[in-house]
Amino acid sequence: MHKNGLTVKSLTINGKEHPLKYRYLPVSLVDKIKSIHINNKSVWERGTFYQDALKIIKSNPLFGMGGNAWRYEYEKVQSYQYGAKEIHSYPLQILMDYGIISLIALLYIVCVIVREVIIYEKKENFGICISILLLLAHSFIDFDMSFFYIMLMWFSLLGICVTDKK
């Protein structure tokens, strides 16, 4: 026992050890993060999706294949038999559907808005700006933007970020 109080080095409840070194993160989140590795089916399967998506993108990199290209084209290029209606990557989806020009335009818009928030020091919008970037970062590995309400929220946040009105 320390002068400042009791120190608990380990905690076991009903035979299951609970980590104590994660002060601010929920144990279930830490367990989920620890379970991610290359042998995890979700991880290596997404890698396969991305490789197959690049095959589709190569066929028309400038303007893309049109809306929902993944749904119509993945079976023609897939490395093994799988069924996936979503690519699990928004940037790859944009590249497949609309090409490199559209992806550059989207990233340009995001960069301009983030720059505007930083340059004009709109401190009240920093949280919104971080939310935009985090959602975009997560959409690199998941199909968040496939849901209309998520995309609507994301683009609304972009608009709110540059407005002067509260």
N, C-alpha and C positions, 0 to 999 in steps of 0.2 A: 504494500500500500504506500502510495506517494503522499507527500505533504498536502497536495492539492486535491486528493480524492482517490477513488478506486480506479484501477486500470484493468480492463477486461481484454485478455489476449486472444481468446477464441470463444465462439458461441455455438453450441450444438443444441438443436431443439428436435426432439423425436428422431434422433439419429442422423439428422441432416445438418451439416455445418453451414453456418451463415457468415459470409465475409464481413468483417468489421472495418476494413480499411477504406471503404467507399463512403465517405461522410455525406456527400450530397447526391449520390446516384442511388436509385432503387436497386435492390439486389437482383430483381428479375431482369432489369436492363443490363446489369453487369454480366449475369449468366448468359444472356442472349449474345452479347458482344464476344464473350469468351468462346461461345460455341461456333463462331464464324471462323472457318479455315478452308483451305483449298479443297479438302475432301468432302466438305459439306455440299450436298446435292444442289442446293439453291445457288451456291457460289459458282461451282463449275458449270452448271447448266446455263447460267446467265452469261458466262464467258463464251459458251458455245453459241448462244443467241447473238452475242455481239459479233462474233466471227462470221456467222451466217449473214448478219445484217450488212457487214462490210462487203460481202459478195453482191448483195442487192444494190448497195450504193454505187459500187464500181460500174454497174451497167448504165447509170445515168447520174453522175455526181453533180452536175451543174444545176439541173432543174428538178431532179427527183423523179419518182415513178407515179406520183399522184397520191391522193388521200388513201389511207389504209393500205399502203404498199406492203407492209409486213404481213397482214392477214391474207393477202392474195399471193404473195411471192415466196414466203418462207419455206413452204413445202417443196419448192423447186430446187432450193439450195441447201436444205438442212443436212447436217453432218450425220445425224442418226435420227431415228424415228421419235419425235416428240410432238406434243401439241401445245402450242402457245399462241394465244390471240394477241398478246402484247409483247413488245420487244423489251420492256423493262428499262428503257433509257430514252428520255425525252429528246436529247440532242440527236441520237441516232434515228429516232422516229422522224424528226424534222428533216434530217439529211435524206432519209429514204423517201419521204413524201414530197418534199419541196426543194431539196438540193442545198448545196453549200451557200448559195446566195441568201436563202431564207434564214439559215442558221447564223450567218454573219450579221444579217439585219437584226435578228432577235438579240444577239449578244451585244450589238452596238447600242440598241435601245437601253438594255440593262446597264451597260457601262456609262452611258450618258446620264441616266437617272442617278446612279450611285455617285458619279462625279459631281452632279448638281447638289446632292445632299451634303457631300463632303466640302465642296468649295464654298457654298453659301451658308454653311454651318447651320443647317436646319436641324438643330439638336432634337427637336420633338419628333423628327422623322427617322432618327438613327435606328430605333427599335424596329420600325417598319422595314427599313432598308436591310437590316440583318435578317429579318423574317423572309424577305424576298430572296436573298442570297442562300439562306439555308434550304428553303424549299427548292430552289433551282439546283443546288448541290445534291439534294436527295433524289431529285428527278433524274440524275445521271444514272442511278442504279435501281430505280423503281418506276412504276407507271403512274405516278401521281397525276400528271397532266392529262391522262386519259379520261379523268373524271371532269366533266364540264364545270362543276361547281368549284373544284380546286383551281382550274385554269382561270375561271372568272374571278375568283378571289385574288389570285396571283396578279392578274393584269389590273384589277382594281387597286391593289396595294401599290403597284407601279405608278398609277395615276395619283393616288393620295400622296405619295412620296414627293412629288414635284409641286403640289399645290401649296399655296400660301395660306389657304383657309383651313381652319380646324374643323 
